[in-house]
């Protein structure tokens, strides 16, 4: 499937080894809201705030830390980008490289009962690969292929509730190897929606309704899992409209690359939706206790082919690890590879420009600050646990890759 880009927001403290922080903050939050605005570039944040100084994003930045040199894992795509934020690790450790071709197996909309419907019953076990486990042939669900645990799993293991929505039922993978990471999952199939900004806004509204349901103690129809007993300790999901706007209409070919009208419409919709979430948190009197994380999955482009020793040293050995690609192709900027006839751009890649993403964190208790040092989106995972008063080193990926917390708290 296609990979997306977005924005990041998170909280930090100092528990994991050397953490570069100007003002360590041990404040403990009660809730975390994790969002991805797929397609949101760092430069777009500044551009949008300049155009809309009264926007929700501008307001969040007034009480937040912005990371202007943030990078998602390479190669970047939706699955590895999402997992970096909730495992603290990159594909070499998680074993997850891409959704269409992951360990020579597809985990995309093709595993649905019917990908032409928003809700067709989720994952069809008959469409899954099989393996012999404990002497029995069983279907391999996406979460079973993940090699390290997730933030979601740690929270539910502590008796805390979680809820998450994304674009395919295949996002079952965030449940983690145990399969128990989500109290409630909500996965309308985006492949059932035409690839236009207006149609995707309609799709995103389904996600927004779920966010508001979770804050207000409700339950969206067609959910997977259990009913919630209250506001989940951690909830979130993604927005697709900006990504579709970039891929179908893009930017104006003029100095500063202004937004096209459809792309600006997508940004305005997402901003208004974030405003609804903020208003709901305030109405429930939990805004001050909530850490809002707007998390980037990926960015937008083959300049060279990575193979042999260079591949092994950076990503692992495909001879001994079937999850590792045989080669990785880095395109020349400006060239995309897609079967689509409607797209003018694509997300994902391995180059610096492909992985440079927007990232900020916001809470009313924070003072506006900008950090320019290089950070990685995998640092979000341990900071989430620290923010909630839990041990970041409970994440196996954090220990394996010695992932630090984000700077500034």
VMD Tcl script that draws the C-alpha trace (Angstrom):
set ca {
  {0.00 0.00 0.00}
  {0.90 3.60 -0.15}
  {2.82 5.24 2.58}
  {1.91 8.55 4.11}
  {3.48 11.49 5.84}
  {2.33 13.47 8.73}
  {3.27 15.39 11.84}
  {4.58 14.47 15.26}
  {3.88 15.54 18.78}
  {5.01 13.88 22.04}
  {6.32 14.26 25.58}
  {9.66 13.64 27.09}
  {11.62 12.89 30.26}
  {14.97 11.38 31.09}
  {15.08 7.71 31.82}
  {16.85 6.07 28.90}
  {20.55 6.80 29.00}
  {21.87 10.03 27.49}
  {18.92 12.24 26.57}
  {19.59 15.70 25.22}
  {17.13 17.91 27.06}
  {17.15 21.55 28.00}
  {14.40 21.38 30.63}
  {13.62 17.92 31.99}
  {9.97 17.61 33.01}
  {8.73 14.70 35.11}
  {5.09 15.69 34.80}
  {2.85 12.63 34.56}
  {-0.04 12.74 32.13}
  {-3.26 10.77 32.41}
  {-3.98 10.50 28.68}
  {-2.14 10.44 25.37}
  {-3.79 11.27 22.01}
  {-1.69 10.05 19.07}
  {-2.56 11.38 15.62}
  {-0.98 11.25 12.17}
  {-1.73 13.94 9.62}
  {-0.48 11.87 6.72}
  {1.33 14.11 4.26}
  {2.20 16.97 6.62}
  {5.66 18.30 5.85}
  {7.58 20.42 8.34}
  {7.63 23.27 5.85}
  {3.86 22.96 5.49}
  {3.40 23.62 9.20}
  {5.08 27.00 8.97}
  {3.29 27.80 5.71}
  {-0.12 26.89 7.08}
  {0.35 28.77 10.36}
  {1.41 31.87 8.42}
  {-1.80 31.63 6.37}
  {-4.00 30.69 9.33}
  {-2.57 32.34 12.46}
  {-5.81 31.63 14.33}
  {-5.80 27.91 13.46}
  {-5.82 25.01 15.91}
  {-2.31 24.01 14.80}
  {-1.06 27.55 15.51}
  {-2.69 27.38 18.94}
  {-1.14 24.00 19.75}
  {2.30 25.29 18.81}
  {1.94 28.17 21.26}
  {2.07 25.64 24.10}
  {4.30 23.05 22.53}
  {7.73 22.00 21.41}
  {8.43 21.88 17.69}
  {11.13 19.60 16.28}
  {12.27 21.03 12.97}
  {14.81 18.29 12.15}
  {12.74 15.13 12.64}
  {13.13 11.94 10.60}
  {11.03 8.82 10.24}
  {12.72 5.42 9.72}
  {14.24 4.41 6.41}
  {12.94 3.03 4.22}
  {9.82 4.98 5.11}
  {6.26 3.84 4.58}
  {3.00 3.64 6.52}
  {3.67 0.38 8.36}
  {7.27 1.04 9.46}
  {6.41 4.69 10.14}
  {3.50 3.76 12.38}
  {5.41 1.05 14.19}
  {8.42 3.29 14.87}
  {6.19 5.53 16.97}
  {4.76 2.69 19.06}
  {7.74 0.30 19.28}
  {10.73 2.64 19.39}
  {12.40 0.64 16.61}
  {13.12 0.57 12.87}
  {12.39 -2.15 10.28}
  {15.65 -3.97 11.03}
  {14.30 -4.74 14.51}
  {10.54 -4.89 13.93}
  {10.83 -7.00 10.76}
  {8.21 -4.80 9.05}
  {9.31 -3.08 5.84}
  {6.24 -2.46 3.73}
  {2.57 -3.43 3.67}
  {2.12 -4.71 0.10}
  {5.29 -6.79 0.18}
  {6.21 -7.64 3.72}
  {8.29 -10.80 4.20}
  {7.20 -11.76 0.65}
  {3.59 -11.65 1.86}
  {0.95 -8.96 1.29}
  {-0.80 -7.46 4.32}
  {-2.97 -4.81 2.68}
  {-6.61 -4.45 1.68}
  {-6.37 -7.80 -0.16}
  {-6.84 -9.59 3.18}
  {-10.26 -7.97 3.79}
  {-13.49 -9.88 3.23}
  {-14.36 -7.21 0.65}
  {-12.10 -4.19 0.12}
  {-14.80 -2.37 -1.86}
  {-16.76 -1.86 1.36}
  {-15.83 0.39 4.28}
  {-16.79 -2.34 6.72}
  {-16.93 -5.90 5.39}
  {-16.11 -7.77 8.58}
  {-12.42 -6.96 8.88}
  {-9.72 -9.50 8.02}
  {-10.81 -12.68 6.26}
  {-8.75 -15.55 7.75}
  {-9.04 -17.38 4.43}
  {-6.96 -14.60 2.80}
  {-4.08 -14.90 5.27}
  {-0.88 -16.94 4.91}
  {-0.68 -20.06 7.05}
  {1.96 -21.49 9.37}
  {2.28 -24.48 11.67}
  {2.24 -23.39 15.31}
  {2.18 -25.95 18.12}
  {1.46 -28.62 15.57}
  {-1.55 -26.82 14.09}
  {-1.90 -24.97 10.79}
  {-3.15 -21.49 11.66}
  {-3.64 -18.20 9.79}
  {-0.91 -15.60 10.38}
  {-2.50 -12.27 11.30}
  {-0.43 -9.11 10.76}
  {0.26 -8.65 14.49}
  {1.84 -12.12 14.61}
  {4.65 -11.03 12.26}
  {5.82 -8.16 14.47}
  {9.00 -9.06 16.39}
  {8.84 -6.59 19.28}
  {6.12 -5.33 21.60}
  {4.20 -2.06 21.31}
  {3.17 0.78 23.59}
  {-0.41 -0.39 23.17}
  {0.47 -3.83 24.55}
  {2.24 -2.40 27.56}
  {-0.72 -0.22 28.46}
  {-3.30 -3.01 28.22}
  {-1.01 -5.32 30.23}
  {-1.27 -2.73 33.03}
  {-5.06 -2.86 32.92}
  {-5.33 0.42 30.97}
  {-7.65 0.85 27.99}
  {-6.61 1.80 24.45}
  {-8.35 2.65 21.16}
  {-7.00 3.24 17.65}
  {-8.27 3.79 14.11}
  {-6.45 3.55 10.78}
  {-7.03 2.97 7.08}
  {-7.07 -0.85 6.74}
  {-8.05 -3.77 8.98}
  {-4.43 -4.86 8.42}
  {-3.48 -2.27 11.05}
  {-4.23 -5.15 13.38}
  {-0.43 -5.18 13.48}
  {-0.33 -2.41 16.12}
  {-1.85 -4.88 18.57}
  {1.64 -6.34 18.84}
  {2.78 -9.98 18.96}
  {0.38 -10.81 21.81}
  {-2.59 -9.55 19.79}
  {-3.85 -7.82 22.94}
  {-2.60 -4.26 22.46}
  {-5.91 -2.64 21.54}
  {-8.95 -2.63 23.77}
  {-10.85 -1.31 20.76}
  {-9.83 -1.13 17.11}
  {-11.65 0.71 14.33}
  {-10.52 0.13 10.75}
  {-12.71 1.41 7.89}
  {-11.20 0.38 4.54}
  {-9.90 3.39 2.61}
  {-9.58 1.36 -0.59}
  {-13.38 1.56 -0.77}
  {-13.19 5.36 -1.19}
  {-12.44 7.24 -4.47}
  {-9.05 8.96 -4.50}
  {-10.25 12.57 -4.33}
  {-9.87 15.19 -1.62}
  {-13.62 15.53 -1.06}
  {-14.19 11.78 -0.81}
  {-11.22 11.39 1.52}
  {-12.48 14.18 3.75}
  {-15.68 12.18 4.02}
  {-13.64 9.15 4.97}
  {-11.60 11.08 7.55}
  {-14.80 12.27 9.19}
  {-15.42 8.65 10.18}
  {-12.14 8.68 12.09}
  {-12.95 12.01 13.70}
  {-16.29 10.67 14.89}
  {-14.42 7.79 16.53}
  {-12.06 10.20 18.30}
  {-15.01 12.15 19.67}
  {-16.82 8.95 20.67}
  {-13.82 7.80 22.67}
  {-13.45 11.14 24.44}
  {-17.16 11.25 25.26}
  {-17.45 7.66 26.42}
  {-19.15 6.38 23.29}
  {-18.39 3.55 20.90}
  {-18.27 3.79 17.09}
  {-20.28 1.28 15.09}
  {-18.34 -1.56 13.48}
  {-15.62 -1.51 16.11}
  {-13.39 -4.50 16.82}
  {-12.61 -5.73 20.32}
  {-14.32 -4.74 23.55}
  {-16.43 -1.81 24.70}
  {-14.57 0.80 26.71}
  {-15.39 1.48 30.34}
  {-14.36 5.14 30.05}
  {-11.95 7.44 28.22}
  {-9.04 5.30 26.98}
  {-5.64 6.12 28.43}
  {-4.27 6.26 24.89}
  {-6.25 6.73 21.69}
  {-5.64 8.03 18.21}
  {-5.55 7.45 14.47}
  {-4.79 9.16 11.20}
  {-5.99 11.67 8.61}
  {-5.67 10.91 4.88}
  {-7.06 14.03 3.18}
  {-3.79 15.99 3.09}
  {-1.92 13.03 1.64}
  {-4.50 12.62 -1.13}
  {-4.40 16.35 -1.82}
  {-0.64 16.23 -2.27}
  {-0.80 13.19 -4.53}
  {-3.60 14.41 -6.78}
  {-3.24 18.20 -6.97}
  {0.00 19.00 -5.15}
  {1.40 22.50 -4.82}
  {1.45 25.56 -7.06}
  {4.62 25.81 -9.18}
  {5.52 29.24 -7.84}
  {7.95 30.69 -5.29}
  {7.29 29.14 -1.89}
  {5.17 26.37 -3.48}
  {1.77 27.58 -2.25}
  {-0.99 25.08 -1.56}
  {-3.41 24.33 -4.37}
  {-7.03 25.03 -3.42}
  {-7.91 21.34 -2.87}
  {-4.82 20.83 -0.71}
  {-5.62 23.90 1.38}
  {-9.15 22.60 1.78}
  {-7.72 19.35 3.14}
  {-5.51 21.22 5.61}
  {-8.42 23.37 6.77}
  {-10.54 20.26 7.33}
  {-7.85 18.54 9.39}
  {-7.24 21.67 11.42}
  {-10.95 22.08 12.17}
  {-11.10 18.40 13.17}
  {-8.23 18.84 15.60}
  {-10.18 21.80 16.97}
  {-13.14 19.49 17.60}
  {-10.88 17.10 19.50}
  {-9.41 19.93 21.61}
  {-12.90 21.28 22.38}
  {-14.07 17.80 23.42}
  {-11.06 17.34 25.71}
  {-11.77 20.71 27.30}
  {-15.46 19.90 27.74}
  {-14.51 16.70 29.58}
  {-12.00 18.73 31.65}
  {-9.08 16.51 30.66}
  {-7.28 18.80 28.21}
  {-4.63 19.76 30.77}
  {-4.03 16.08 31.51}
  {-3.66 15.03 27.88}
  {-0.48 14.87 25.85}
  {-1.39 15.40 22.19}
  {0.93 13.59 19.80}
  {0.53 14.33 16.13}
  {2.78 11.69 14.68}
  {4.32 11.50 11.24}
  {4.45 8.15 9.51}
  {6.51 9.06 6.41}
  {7.45 11.72 3.89}
  {7.37 11.98 0.01}
  {10.50 10.24 -4.04}
  {15.94 6.23 -7.06}
  {19.08 7.63 -6.88}
  {20.88 4.32 -6.23}
  {20.40 0.65 -5.40}
  {21.38 -0.64 -1.96}
  {22.45 -4.30 -1.95}
  {25.11 -6.76 -0.79}
  {27.37 -5.50 2.02}
  {25.79 -2.05 2.20}
  {22.38 -3.64 2.64}
  {23.54 -6.15 5.25}
  {25.36 -3.58 7.37}
  {22.42 -1.20 7.53}
  {19.35 -3.39 7.38}
  {20.19 -7.06 7.91}
  {20.89 -10.08 5.75}
  {18.12 -11.24 3.37}
  {19.76 -14.68 3.17}
  {19.21 -15.34 6.87}
  {16.24 -13.03 7.49}
  {13.34 -13.35 5.01}
  {11.84 -10.04 6.15}
  {14.81 -8.06 4.78}
  {14.43 -6.96 1.12}
  {16.94 -8.39 -1.39}
  {17.62 -4.86 -2.67}
  {16.42 -1.38 -1.78}
  {16.01 1.09 -4.63}
  {16.38 4.79 -3.84}
  {14.76 6.80 -6.69}
  {16.00 10.00 -8.22}
  {13.98 12.86 -6.67}
  {11.01 13.67 -8.86}
  {10.43 10.08 -10.02}
  {7.73 7.88 -8.53}
  {6.79 4.25 -9.15}
  {3.05 3.57 -9.01}
  {0.29 1.81 -10.90}
  {-1.96 4.82 -10.34}
  {-2.87 7.06 -13.26}
  {-4.20 9.88 -11.07}
  {-1.25 10.61 -8.79}
  {1.43 13.20 -9.35}
  {3.40 12.37 -6.19}
  {3.94 9.52 -3.75}
  {4.98 9.04 -0.15}
  {7.75 6.90 1.29}
  {11.39 6.37 0.45}
  {14.85 6.14 1.90}
  {16.57 9.45 1.14}
  {16.97 12.29 3.61}
  {14.32 14.35 1.83}
  {11.96 11.36 1.88}
  {12.14 10.98 5.66}
  {12.28 14.57 6.90}
  {8.95 15.06 8.62}
  {7.05 17.60 10.69}
  {7.05 17.00 14.41}
  {5.74 18.87 17.44}
  {4.28 18.23 20.89}
  {1.62 20.20 22.73}
  {0.10 20.53 26.19}
  {-1.19 23.64 28.01}
  {1.58 23.21 30.58}
  {4.37 23.59 28.04}
  {6.00 26.79 26.87}
  {6.63 27.32 23.16}
  {10.07 26.14 22.11}
  {11.80 24.99 18.92}
  {14.45 22.26 18.82}
  {16.66 22.05 15.75}
  {18.78 19.01 16.60}
  {18.12 15.82 14.66}
  {15.55 13.51 16.23}
  {13.83 10.34 15.04}
  {10.15 9.52 15.24}
  {10.96 6.23 16.99}
  {11.74 8.40 20.03}
  {8.01 9.00 20.41}
  {7.39 5.49 21.76}
  {9.54 5.70 24.91}
  {8.40 9.27 25.60}
  {4.77 8.14 25.59}
  {5.48 5.59 28.31}
  {7.52 8.06 30.35}
  {4.74 10.66 30.04}
  {2.27 8.14 31.46}
  {4.57 7.24 34.34}
  {5.68 3.89 32.90}
  {9.10 2.44 32.10}
  {10.25 3.11 28.51}
  {12.62 0.15 28.73}
  {9.66 -2.20 28.79}
  {9.73 -1.73 25.01}
  {11.99 -4.39 23.47}
  {12.67 -2.23 20.42}
  {13.83 0.65 22.64}
  {16.32 -1.62 24.39}
  {17.52 -3.24 21.14}
  {18.17 0.10 19.39}
  {19.01 2.14 22.51}
  {16.31 4.63 21.58}
  {16.43 7.91 23.51}
  {13.56 10.12 24.59}
  {12.72 13.30 22.72}
  {14.57 16.42 23.90}
  {12.96 19.24 25.83}
  {11.01 17.90 28.78}
}
mol new
graphics top color blue
foreach p $ca { graphics top sphere $p radius 0.5 }
foreach p [lrange $ca 0 end-1] q [lrange $ca 1 end] { graphics top cylinder $p $q radius 0.2 }
display resetview
